[in-house]
């Protein structure tokens, strides 16, 4: 029971939201269980088990490691998203992206190399099945 209570506490922390307001510049590394909304400027790395939202006035230069991300503002650097990265029409992304799923609205600027986690996994699973059955799957 103690383990489940601790898990609930950790899960609840990911619902907490931190905010870096417009007009604020933060230089350094951030490590948190809670989600982030950035309307100001961050120079450094952000690591969270939650979600990162870069608002229209937000700018991040550095590295991000998170579960989900929604960008309306600017990002430059490397980002690793475990689930879905959503780019709104006003987003500008430059650098290197690793994500499971990517959603891009028309108008977003995406100048980044991108590696999709799910696609690589599916391709490897298909190759493994082919090895096990000893034949290639036929397509119609």
VMD Tcl script that builds the backbone (N, CA, C; Angstrom):
set m [mol new atoms 420]
animate dup $m
set s [atomselect $m all]
$s set {name element resname resid chain x y z} {
  {N N UNK 1 A 0.810 -1.195 0.000}
  {CA C UNK 1 A 0.000 0.000 0.000}
  {C C UNK 1 A 0.853 1.259 0.000}
  {N N UNK 2 A 1.974 1.212 0.697}
  {CA C UNK 2 A 2.826 2.389 0.700}
  {C C UNK 2 A 3.328 2.695 -0.696}
  {N N UNK 3 A 3.654 1.646 -1.472}
  {CA C UNK 3 A 4.138 1.841 -2.839}
  {C C UNK 3 A 3.098 2.518 -3.704}
  {N N UNK 4 A 1.827 2.120 -3.570}
  {CA C UNK 4 A 0.784 2.719 -4.393}
  {C C UNK 4 A 0.542 4.178 -4.005}
  {N N UNK 5 A 0.674 4.500 -2.710}
  {CA C UNK 5 A 0.509 5.886 -2.279}
  {C C UNK 5 A 1.621 6.748 -2.866}
  {N N UNK 6 A 2.830 6.233 -2.882}
  {CA C UNK 6 A 3.960 6.971 -3.445}
  {C C UNK 6 A 3.759 7.172 -4.943}
  {N N UNK 7 A 3.275 6.143 -5.660}
  {CA C UNK 7 A 3.012 6.262 -7.088}
  {C C UNK 7 A 1.972 7.344 -7.356}
  {N N UNK 8 A 0.936 7.427 -6.516}
  {CA C UNK 8 A -0.083 8.455 -6.684}
  {C C UNK 8 A 0.499 9.842 -6.477}
  {N N UNK 9 A 1.402 9.984 -5.505}
  {CA C UNK 9 A 2.037 11.271 -5.262}
  {C C UNK 9 A 2.867 11.695 -6.467}
  {N N UNK 10 A 3.628 10.776 -7.049}
  {CA C UNK 10 A 4.444 11.077 -8.216}
  {C C UNK 10 A 3.559 11.419 -9.394}
  {N N UNK 11 A 2.477 10.671 -9.592}
  {CA C UNK 11 A 1.549 10.926 -10.688}
  {C C UNK 11 A 0.913 12.305 -10.540}
  {N N UNK 12 A 0.562 12.683 -9.328}
  {CA C UNK 12 A -0.047 13.980 -9.078}
  {C C UNK 12 A 0.922 15.115 -9.389}
  {N N UNK 13 A 2.218 14.906 -9.179}
  {CA C UNK 13 A 3.199 15.948 -9.446}
  {C C UNK 13 A 3.263 16.299 -10.928}
  {N N UNK 14 A 3.012 15.342 -11.810}
  {CA C UNK 14 A 3.058 15.629 -13.237}
  {C C UNK 14 A 1.907 16.542 -13.658}
  {N N UNK 15 A 0.862 16.638 -12.832}
  {CA C UNK 15 A -0.270 17.518 -13.136}
  {C C UNK 15 A -0.014 18.952 -12.675}
  {N N UNK 16 A 0.988 19.139 -11.826}
  {CA C UNK 16 A 1.343 20.485 -11.375}
  {C C UNK 16 A 1.963 21.255 -12.533}
  {N N UNK 17 A 1.688 22.555 -12.623}
  {CA C UNK 17 A 2.217 23.344 -13.735}
  {C C UNK 17 A 3.095 24.468 -13.222}
  {N N UNK 18 A 4.297 24.514 -13.787}
  {CA C UNK 18 A 5.229 25.602 -13.536}
  {C C UNK 18 A 5.116 26.568 -14.701}
  {N N UNK 19 A 5.350 27.860 -14.443}
  {CA C UNK 19 A 5.233 28.837 -15.524}
  {C C UNK 19 A 6.415 29.793 -15.493}
  {N N UNK 20 A 6.956 30.011 -16.689}
  {CA C UNK 20 A 7.961 31.049 -16.871}
  {C C UNK 20 A 7.274 32.121 -17.699}
  {N N UNK 21 A 7.002 33.242 -17.056}
  {CA C UNK 21 A 6.154 34.281 -17.632}
  {C C UNK 21 A 6.867 35.100 -18.700}
  {N N UNK 22 A 6.060 35.736 -19.543}
  {CA C UNK 22 A 6.569 36.634 -20.573}
  {C C UNK 22 A 7.386 37.733 -19.895}
  {N N UNK 23 A 8.534 38.070 -20.479}
  {CA C UNK 23 A 9.415 39.072 -19.896}
  {C C UNK 23 A 10.465 38.484 -18.959}
  {N N UNK 24 A 10.386 37.177 -18.697}
  {CA C UNK 24 A 11.338 36.497 -17.829}
  {C C UNK 24 A 12.337 35.731 -18.670}
  {N N UNK 25 A 13.624 35.815 -18.304}
  {CA C UNK 25 A 14.667 35.012 -18.943}
  {C C UNK 25 A 15.265 34.113 -17.880}
  {N N UNK 26 A 15.279 32.820 -18.154}
  {CA C UNK 26 A 15.847 31.839 -17.231}
  {C C UNK 26 A 17.040 31.185 -17.901}
  {N N UNK 27 A 18.200 31.213 -17.238}
  {CA C UNK 27 A 19.398 30.564 -17.760}
  {C C UNK 27 A 19.800 29.474 -16.776}
  {N N UNK 28 A 19.851 28.227 -17.274}
  {CA C UNK 28 A 20.211 27.103 -16.424}
  {C C UNK 28 A 19.382 25.885 -16.767}
  {N N UNK 29 A 19.564 24.837 -15.990}
  {CA C UNK 29 A 18.876 23.567 -16.224}
  {C C UNK 29 A 17.726 23.407 -15.242}
  {N N UNK 30 A 16.617 22.861 -15.753}
  {CA C UNK 30 A 15.422 22.640 -14.949}
  {C C UNK 30 A 15.128 21.149 -14.926}
  {N N UNK 31 A 14.933 20.587 -13.742}
  {CA C UNK 31 A 14.564 19.182 -13.574}
  {C C UNK 31 A 13.347 19.142 -12.665}
  {N N UNK 32 A 12.210 18.667 -13.187}
  {CA C UNK 32 A 10.966 18.718 -12.436}
  {C C UNK 32 A 10.071 17.547 -12.789}
  {N N UNK 33 A 9.181 17.181 -11.888}
  {CA C UNK 33 A 8.151 16.190 -12.186}
  {C C UNK 33 A 6.935 16.863 -12.807}
  {N N UNK 34 A 6.774 18.155 -12.547}
  {CA C UNK 34 A 5.610 18.892 -13.024}
  {C C UNK 34 A 5.767 19.401 -14.442}
  {N N UNK 35 A 4.659 19.756 -15.047}
  {CA C UNK 35 A 4.631 20.289 -16.405}
  {C C UNK 35 A 5.087 21.743 -16.423}
  {N N UNK 36 A 5.401 22.250 -17.627}
  {CA C UNK 36 A 5.877 23.619 -17.784}
  {C C UNK 36 A 5.111 24.355 -18.860}
  {N N UNK 37 A 4.842 25.629 -18.606}
  {CA C UNK 37 A 4.337 26.542 -19.628}
  {C C UNK 37 A 5.350 27.664 -19.699}
  {N N UNK 38 A 5.872 27.890 -20.907}
  {CA C UNK 38 A 6.920 28.885 -21.079}
  {C C UNK 38 A 6.411 29.985 -21.991}
  {N N UNK 39 A 6.313 31.184 -21.444}
  {CA C UNK 39 A 5.924 32.373 -22.202}
  {C C UNK 39 A 7.114 33.322 -22.325}
  {N N UNK 40 A 8.160 33.084 -21.514}
  {CA C UNK 40 A 9.375 33.882 -21.552}
  {C C UNK 40 A 10.461 33.149 -22.321}
  {N N UNK 41 A 11.709 33.321 -21.889}
  {CA C UNK 41 A 12.848 32.719 -22.578}
  {C C UNK 41 A 13.604 31.807 -21.623}
  {N N UNK 42 A 13.945 30.606 -22.120}
  {CA C UNK 42 A 14.740 29.657 -21.346}
  {C C UNK 42 A 15.975 29.292 -22.156}
  {N N UNK 43 A 17.137 29.446 -21.529}
  {CA C UNK 43 A 18.401 29.016 -22.122}
  {C C UNK 43 A 18.956 27.918 -21.231}
  {N N UNK 44 A 18.865 26.671 -21.691}
  {CA C UNK 44 A 19.319 25.538 -20.893}
  {C C UNK 44 A 18.472 24.320 -21.187}
  {N N UNK 45 A 18.520 23.351 -20.300}
  {CA C UNK 45 A 17.770 22.114 -20.530}
  {C C UNK 45 A 16.592 22.012 -19.567}
  {N N UNK 46 A 15.537 21.373 -20.077}
  {CA C UNK 46 A 14.333 21.120 -19.283}
  {C C UNK 46 A 14.081 19.621 -19.305}
  {N N UNK 47 A 13.995 19.020 -18.125}
  {CA C UNK 47 A 13.686 17.601 -18.001}
  {C C UNK 47 A 12.472 17.468 -17.096}
  {N N UNK 48 A 11.407 16.847 -17.622}
  {CA C UNK 48 A 10.194 16.683 -16.835}
  {C C UNK 48 A 9.457 15.412 -17.245}
  {N N UNK 49 A 8.755 14.834 -16.298}
  {CA C UNK 49 A 7.906 13.671 -16.591}
  {C C UNK 49 A 6.554 14.135 -17.123}
  {N N UNK 50 A 6.341 15.425 -17.148}
  {CA C UNK 50 A 5.072 15.991 -17.597}
  {C C UNK 50 A 5.143 16.549 -19.003}
  {N N UNK 51 A 4.396 17.621 -19.212}
  {CA C UNK 51 A 4.230 18.237 -20.524}
  {C C UNK 51 A 4.941 19.589 -20.561}
  {N N UNK 52 A 5.489 19.919 -21.734}
  {CA C UNK 52 A 6.096 21.235 -21.939}
  {C C UNK 52 A 5.282 21.977 -22.992}
  {N N UNK 53 A 4.820 23.172 -22.631}
  {CA C UNK 53 A 4.090 24.024 -23.553}
  {C C UNK 53 A 4.910 25.290 -23.749}
  {N N UNK 54 A 5.235 25.589 -25.002}
  {CA C UNK 54 A 5.892 26.849 -25.321}
  {C C UNK 54 A 4.826 27.734 -25.964}
  {N N UNK 55 A 4.427 28.778 -25.239}
  {CA C UNK 55 A 3.389 29.688 -25.724}
  {C C UNK 55 A 3.894 30.553 -26.869}
  {N N UNK 56 A 3.008 31.364 -27.437}
  {CA C UNK 56 A 3.341 32.197 -28.597}
  {C C UNK 56 A 4.526 33.117 -28.347}
  {N N UNK 57 A 4.671 33.621 -27.137}
  {CA C UNK 57 A 5.774 34.525 -26.816}
  {C C UNK 57 A 6.978 33.785 -26.246}
  {N N UNK 58 A 6.888 32.464 -26.135}
  {CA C UNK 58 A 7.947 31.675 -25.527}
  {C C UNK 58 A 9.069 31.313 -26.483}
  {N N UNK 59 A 10.269 31.135 -25.911}
  {CA C UNK 59 A 11.436 30.730 -26.683}
  {C C UNK 59 A 12.318 29.860 -25.799}
  {N N UNK 60 A 12.682 28.696 -26.301}
  {CA C UNK 60 A 13.599 27.809 -25.587}
  {C C UNK 60 A 14.790 27.515 -26.483}
  {N N UNK 61 A 15.973 27.718 -25.922}
  {CA C UNK 61 A 17.213 27.383 -26.607}
  {C C UNK 61 A 17.948 26.396 -25.712}
  {N N UNK 62 A 17.999 25.131 -26.150}
  {CA C UNK 62 A 18.643 24.102 -25.335}
  {C C UNK 62 A 18.048 22.743 -25.605}
  {N N UNK 63 A 17.962 21.926 -24.568}
  {CA C UNK 63 A 17.465 20.552 -24.681}
  {C C UNK 63 A 16.204 20.376 -23.848}
  {N N UNK 64 A 15.280 19.573 -24.386}
  {CA C UNK 64 A 14.060 19.249 -23.647}
  {C C UNK 64 A 13.862 17.743 -23.665}
  {N N UNK 65 A 13.543 17.173 -22.500}
  {CA C UNK 65 A 13.157 15.771 -22.350}
  {C C UNK 65 A 11.831 15.786 -21.608}
  {N N UNK 66 A 10.755 15.271 -22.266}
  {CA C UNK 66 A 9.435 15.334 -21.643}
  {C C UNK 66 A 8.530 14.224 -22.172}
  {N N UNK 67 A 7.331 14.158 -21.621}
  {CA C UNK 67 A 6.350 13.163 -22.053}
  {C C UNK 67 A 5.560 13.668 -23.258}
  {N N UNK 68 A 5.032 14.895 -23.163}
  {CA C UNK 68 A 4.263 15.541 -24.235}
  {C C UNK 68 A 4.802 16.957 -24.428}
  {N N UNK 69 A 4.608 17.511 -25.633}
  {CA C UNK 69 A 5.013 18.891 -25.876}
  {C C UNK 69 A 4.064 19.542 -26.869}
  {N N UNK 70 A 3.689 20.791 -26.596}
  {CA C UNK 70 A 2.881 21.619 -27.493}
  {C C UNK 70 A 3.635 22.920 -27.696}
  {N N UNK 71 A 3.955 23.231 -28.959}
  {CA C UNK 71 A 4.710 24.442 -29.260}
  {C C UNK 71 A 3.886 25.410 -30.078}
  {N N UNK 72 A 3.827 26.646 -29.605}
  {CA C UNK 72 A 3.263 27.758 -30.366}
  {C C UNK 72 A 4.366 28.769 -30.654}
  {N N UNK 73 A 5.401 28.766 -29.821}
  {CA C UNK 73 A 6.507 29.705 -29.935}
  {C C UNK 73 A 7.709 29.083 -30.615}
  {N N UNK 74 A 8.904 29.530 -30.192}
  {CA C UNK 74 A 10.146 29.132 -30.863}
  {C C UNK 74 A 10.969 28.174 -30.005}
  {N N UNK 75 A 11.603 27.224 -30.698}
  {CA C UNK 75 A 12.493 26.271 -30.038}
  {C C UNK 75 A 13.713 26.046 -30.912}
  {N N UNK 76 A 14.883 26.025 -30.279}
  {CA C UNK 76 A 16.122 25.718 -30.974}
  {C C UNK 76 A 16.947 24.798 -30.086}
  {N N UNK 77 A 17.278 23.603 -30.598}
  {CA C UNK 77 A 18.069 22.657 -29.817}
  {C C UNK 77 A 17.649 21.232 -30.089}
  {N N UNK 78 A 17.751 20.399 -29.052}
  {CA C UNK 78 A 17.374 18.991 -29.158}
  {C C UNK 78 A 16.204 18.706 -28.228}
  {N N UNK 79 A 15.218 17.968 -28.763}
  {CA C UNK 79 A 14.057 17.609 -27.941}
  {C C UNK 79 A 13.765 16.125 -28.091}
  {N N UNK 80 A 13.475 15.490 -26.964}
  {CA C UNK 80 A 13.101 14.084 -26.937}
  {C C UNK 80 A 11.744 13.993 -26.240}
  {N N UNK 81 A 10.706 13.654 -27.010}
  {CA C UNK 81 A 9.343 13.580 -26.484}
  {C C UNK 81 A 8.909 12.113 -26.488}
  {N N UNK 82 A 8.529 11.596 -25.343}
  {CA C UNK 82 A 8.146 10.182 -25.241}
  {C C UNK 82 A 6.833 9.871 -25.939}
  {N N UNK 83 A 5.931 10.830 -26.032}
  {CA C UNK 83 A 4.620 10.577 -26.642}
  {C C UNK 83 A 4.435 11.466 -27.870}
  {N N UNK 84 A 3.693 12.574 -27.752}
  {CA C UNK 84 A 3.332 13.383 -28.917}
  {C C UNK 84 A 3.900 14.797 -28.836}
  {N N UNK 85 A 4.501 15.235 -29.940}
  {CA C UNK 85 A 4.933 16.611 -30.113}
  {C C UNK 85 A 3.947 17.278 -31.066}
  {N N UNK 86 A 3.281 18.346 -30.603}
  {CA C UNK 86 A 2.313 19.075 -31.421}
  {C C UNK 86 A 2.857 20.459 -31.733}
  {N N UNK 87 A 2.900 20.786 -33.031}
  {CA C UNK 87 A 3.363 22.096 -33.461}
  {C C UNK 87 A 2.179 22.882 -34.004}
  {N N UNK 88 A 1.864 23.985 -33.357}
  {CA C UNK 88 A 0.780 24.852 -33.799}
  {C C UNK 88 A 1.269 25.694 -34.978}
  {N N UNK 89 A 0.374 26.404 -35.636}
  {CA C UNK 89 A 0.715 27.141 -36.857}
  {C C UNK 89 A 1.766 28.226 -36.645}
  {N N UNK 90 A 1.920 28.716 -35.421}
  {CA C UNK 90 A 2.887 29.776 -35.129}
  {C C UNK 90 A 4.238 29.247 -34.658}
  {N N UNK 91 A 4.379 27.928 -34.540}
  {CA C UNK 91 A 5.605 27.319 -34.008}
  {C C UNK 91 A 6.771 27.424 -34.988}
  {N N UNK 92 A 7.971 27.596 -34.422}
  {CA C UNK 92 A 9.215 27.575 -35.182}
  {C C UNK 92 A 10.158 26.633 -34.445}
  {N N UNK 93 A 10.551 25.530 -35.114}
  {CA C UNK 93 A 11.412 24.527 -34.481}
  {C C UNK 93 A 12.645 24.321 -35.342}
  {N N UNK 94 A 13.811 24.406 -34.690}
  {CA C UNK 94 A 15.085 24.170 -35.361}
  {C C UNK 94 A 15.919 23.254 -34.486}
  {N N UNK 95 A 16.573 22.271 -35.115}
  {CA C UNK 95 A 17.460 21.405 -34.351}
  {C C UNK 95 A 17.224 19.945 -34.619}
  {N N UNK 96 A 17.122 19.181 -33.537}
  {CA C UNK 96 A 16.997 17.729 -33.612}
  {C C UNK 96 A 15.794 17.292 -32.776}
  {N N UNK 97 A 14.930 16.450 -33.368}
  {CA C UNK 97 A 13.709 16.012 -32.698}
  {C C UNK 97 A 13.646 14.491 -32.682}
  {N N UNK 98 A 13.341 13.927 -31.521}
  {CA C UNK 98 A 13.050 12.505 -31.385}
  {C C UNK 98 A 11.701 12.419 -30.678}
  {N N UNK 99 A 10.730 11.753 -31.320}
  {CA C UNK 99 A 9.386 11.678 -30.748}
  {C C UNK 99 A 8.689 10.405 -31.203}
  {N N UNK 100 A 7.633 10.051 -30.505}
  {CA C UNK 100 A 6.834 8.893 -30.897}
  {C C UNK 100 A 5.824 9.299 -31.968}
  {N N UNK 101 A 5.183 10.475 -31.772}
  {CA C UNK 101 A 4.189 10.978 -32.722}
  {C C UNK 101 A 4.417 12.463 -32.926}
  {N N UNK 102 A 4.155 12.930 -34.157}
  {CA C UNK 102 A 4.353 14.329 -34.505}
  {C C UNK 102 A 3.101 14.864 -35.190}
  {N N UNK 103 A 2.583 15.989 -34.691}
  {CA C UNK 103 A 1.430 16.647 -35.299}
  {C C UNK 103 A 1.851 18.065 -35.664}
  {N N UNK 104 A 1.722 18.419 -36.948}
  {CA C UNK 104 A 2.168 19.723 -37.420}
  {C C UNK 104 A 1.014 20.436 -38.125}
  {N N UNK 105 A 0.634 21.608 -37.632}
  {CA C UNK 105 A -0.401 22.414 -38.269}
  {C C UNK 105 A 0.207 23.170 -39.446}
  {N N UNK 106 A -0.585 23.438 -40.488}
  {CA C UNK 106 A -0.094 24.255 -41.601}
  {C C UNK 106 A 0.371 25.618 -41.095}
  {N N UNK 107 A 1.518 26.055 -41.589}
  {CA C UNK 107 A 2.078 27.331 -41.174}
  {C C UNK 107 A 3.243 27.189 -40.214}
  {N N UNK 108 A 3.335 26.062 -39.533}
  {CA C UNK 108 A 4.451 25.835 -38.610}
  {C C UNK 108 A 5.746 25.703 -39.409}
  {N N UNK 109 A 6.838 26.188 -38.830}
  {CA C UNK 109 A 8.151 26.066 -39.461}
  {C C UNK 109 A 8.911 24.973 -38.728}
  {N N UNK 110 A 9.312 23.939 -39.472}
  {CA C UNK 110 A 9.975 22.770 -38.886}
  {C C UNK 110 A 11.275 22.527 -39.645}
  {N N UNK 111 A 12.365 23.107 -39.152}
  {CA C UNK 111 A 13.684 22.932 -39.742}
  {C C UNK 111 A 14.516 22.075 -38.794}
  {N N UNK 112 A 14.202 20.793 -38.758}
  {CA C UNK 112 A 14.854 19.904 -37.806}
  {C C UNK 112 A 15.004 18.512 -38.399}
  {N N UNK 113 A 16.008 17.798 -37.914}
  {CA C UNK 113 A 16.073 16.378 -38.231}
  {C C UNK 113 A 15.128 15.694 -37.251}
  {N N UNK 114 A 14.422 14.679 -37.729}
  {CA C UNK 114 A 13.398 14.055 -36.897}
  {C C UNK 114 A 13.516 12.543 -36.947}
  {N N UNK 115 A 13.513 11.933 -35.775}
  {CA C UNK 115 A 13.520 10.476 -35.667}
  {C C UNK 115 A 12.240 10.066 -34.950}
  {N N UNK 116 A 11.476 9.189 -35.593}
  {CA C UNK 116 A 10.215 8.733 -35.024}
  {C C UNK 116 A 10.438 7.404 -34.315}
  {N N UNK 117 A 10.166 7.374 -33.022}
  {CA C UNK 117 A 10.376 6.160 -32.226}
  {C C UNK 117 A 9.457 5.029 -32.656}
  {N N UNK 118 A 8.173 5.290 -32.808}
  {CA C UNK 118 A 7.188 4.262 -33.127}
  {C C UNK 118 A 7.447 3.596 -34.454}
  {N N UNK 119 A 7.832 4.365 -35.474}
  {CA C UNK 119 A 8.061 3.825 -36.817}
  {C C UNK 119 A 9.235 2.859 -36.811}
  {N N UNK 120 A 10.294 3.188 -36.109}
  {CA C UNK 120 A 11.457 2.310 -36.038}
  {C C UNK 120 A 11.084 1.015 -35.343}
  {N N UNK 121 A 10.328 1.112 -34.280}
  {CA C UNK 121 A 9.902 -0.065 -33.539}
  {C C UNK 121 A 9.049 -0.965 -34.424}
  {N N UNK 122 A 8.094 -0.401 -35.141}
  {CA C UNK 122 A 7.208 -1.187 -35.998}
  {C C UNK 122 A 7.987 -1.869 -37.116}
  {N N UNK 123 A 8.935 -1.166 -37.711}
  {CA C UNK 123 A 9.738 -1.730 -38.786}
  {C C UNK 123 A 10.574 -2.893 -38.267}
  {N N UNK 124 A 11.166 -2.721 -37.096}
  {CA C UNK 124 A 11.962 -3.794 -36.504}
  {C C UNK 124 A 11.094 -5.001 -36.158}
  {N N UNK 125 A 9.889 -4.758 -35.649}
  {CA C UNK 125 A 8.977 -5.852 -35.327}
  {C C UNK 125 A 8.585 -6.613 -36.591}
  {N N UNK 126 A 8.343 -5.899 -37.687}
  {CA C UNK 126 A 7.975 -6.540 -38.946}
  {C C UNK 126 A 9.126 -7.405 -39.451}
  {N N UNK 127 A 10.344 -6.902 -39.396}
  {CA C UNK 127 A 11.510 -7.682 -39.830}
  {C C UNK 127 A 11.667 -8.937 -38.970}
  {N N UNK 128 A 11.425 -8.796 -37.680}
  {CA C UNK 128 A 11.542 -9.942 -36.770}
  {C C UNK 128 A 10.489 -11.003 -37.101}
  {N N UNK 129 A 9.265 -10.568 -37.403}
  {CA C UNK 129 A 8.210 -11.520 -37.781}
  {C C UNK 129 A 8.590 -12.237 -39.063}
  {N N UNK 130 A 9.174 -11.517 -40.017}
  {CA C UNK 130 A 9.580 -12.125 -41.279}
  {C C UNK 130 A 10.647 -13.186 -41.051}
  {N N UNK 131 A 11.563 -12.916 -40.157}
  {CA C UNK 131 A 12.614 -13.895 -39.838}
  {C C UNK 131 A 12.004 -15.147 -39.218}
  {N N UNK 132 A 11.046 -14.945 -38.328}
  {CA C UNK 132 A 10.421 -16.070 -37.638}
  {C C UNK 132 A 9.596 -16.927 -38.587}
  {N N UNK 133 A 8.891 -16.308 -39.504}
  {CA C UNK 133 A 8.055 -17.090 -40.432}
  {C C UNK 133 A 8.853 -17.605 -41.616}
  {N N UNK 134 A 10.033 -17.012 -41.850}
  {CA C UNK 134 A 10.900 -17.474 -42.917}
  {C C UNK 134 A 10.476 -17.002 -44.292}
  {N N UNK 135 A 9.550 -16.066 -44.373}
  {CA C UNK 135 A 9.125 -15.545 -45.671}
  {C C UNK 135 A 8.685 -14.108 -45.531}
  {N N UNK 136 A 8.711 -13.399 -46.621}
  {CA C UNK 136 A 8.293 -11.998 -46.619}
  {C C UNK 136 A 6.786 -11.913 -46.768}
  {N N UNK 137 A 6.220 -10.872 -46.108}
  {CA C UNK 137 A 4.776 -10.650 -46.252}
  {C C UNK 137 A 4.520 -10.068 -47.627}
  {N N UNK 138 A 3.465 -10.530 -48.276}
  {CA C UNK 138 A 3.137 -10.070 -49.624}
  {C C UNK 138 A 2.129 -8.933 -49.525}
  {N N UNK 139 A 2.291 -7.968 -50.424}
  {CA C UNK 139 A 1.320 -6.878 -50.476}
  {C C UNK 139 A 0.532 -6.980 -51.772}
  {N N UNK 140 A -0.735 -6.619 -51.713}
  {CA C UNK 140 A -1.592 -6.710 -52.888}
  {C C UNK 140 A -1.544 -5.483 -53.718}
}
mol reanalyze $m
mol bondsrecalc $m
mol representation Tube
mol addrep $m
